[in-house]
Amino acid sequence: MNDLTQPFKRLPVALIGTGSYVPEHRLTNADLEKMVDTSNEWIVERTGIKERRIAAPDEKPSDMATNAARKAMEAAGVTPEEIDLIIVGTVTPDTFTPSTACYVQANLGAVNAAAFDISAACSSFLYALKIAVQFIGCGQAKTALIISSEKLSHIVNWEDRATCVLFGDGAGAAVLRTGTGKEGDSAILASDIGSDGTLTDLLLVPGGGSAIPTTEANIHEKLYTLAMRGNEVFRHAVEHMKNSALSLISRTGIKPEDISLVIPHQANLRIINAVTSRIGIPPEKVFVNLQKYGNTSGAACAIALDEAVRSGRAKKGDLILMVTFGAGLTWSSAAIRL
Ligand code: UT7
């Protein structure tokens, strides 16, 4: 999907604030060694993950989203009343309906906002960004809050060593606003989203929806937990993240050397290294925090963006390339001038 082929004049969109939240409780690889047949060495060598955060039993995705959103709004200097659009990406909503975004709206007192959820798994933050850019670009919204929040610990099979070592909980948020369009000012330069619905079976939660409703038997079979064919997902992740990033680079005319920092989906360090080396980005220009949080699905790149900004790794004026991949299959990328 190509921003640059749009036939009408669009308003510029700026990113004006970021925020994130992770729960306090740390689950380390040593803890997991006591739960399943695994080892710290295997997890670090195969994934790069050292620990992940786990939400408290009564801590909801909307609570984590609200915490991240408040920090993003504070950084942006916007009041709840100024927000006119809230999009939450999540595969672990508080409730099937209403949307998690509506709970967040109420928590924030964002009385002037339309609020809805999207489902694009690990790609959801950049899908939300793409949608918000369309709203703002067309003049249908002025100040949008995009959030991804996940309580993956709720849908992980804690007896399956192939998946339970990978995932964690957390939330990331950003505020987007009509930009100035001036050279050097913040701008979402371009974004790309894509999907391949022929490969839904590679990564899914099979039960609990309308197709396979929850029954006593399938609770026992853990059909409400994540099932993944890791090897195949790995191959597709490398291919699609590389292609999405390269297509964005070629469409915008950005040269790899112009990119200050790549902020990829934080699923596996080997995937990150394979993708960034294929697009010609050296490791020192790649932001990685998966060792601390594991894979928090759509929240992962949003938390990473916020940490990059707050730590000074990403500064005003920098050109950031974000690229993600997840269940669906879905993928997305974005080029952002901070
Ligand atoms: O966020 C959405 C996108 N998700 C991803 O991008 C995840 C993509 N996939 C991956 O990151 C990797 O495929 C994994 C980390 C999930 C697995 O790594 P792998 O190198 O593909 O390992 P594998 O599945 O091929 O398994 C290799 C071996 C197997 O043993 P055998 O059959 O060779 O004896 C597994 O049973 O490692 C075994 N294994 C483990 N051993 C210790 C699998 N999980 C574990 C574990 N600890 N936790």
Boltz pocket constraint, residues with backbone or C-beta under 6 A from the ligand:
constraints:
  - pocket:
      binder: B
      contacts: [[A, 37], [A, 38], [A, 39], [A, 42], [A, 43], [A, 46], [A, 47], [A, 122], [A, 161], [A, 162], [A, 163], [A, 165], [A, 229], [A, 230], [A, 231], [A, 232], [A, 233], [A, 234], [A, 237], [A, 267], [A, 268], [A, 271], [A, 295], [A, 297], [A, 325], [A, 326], [A, 327]]
      max_distance: 6.0
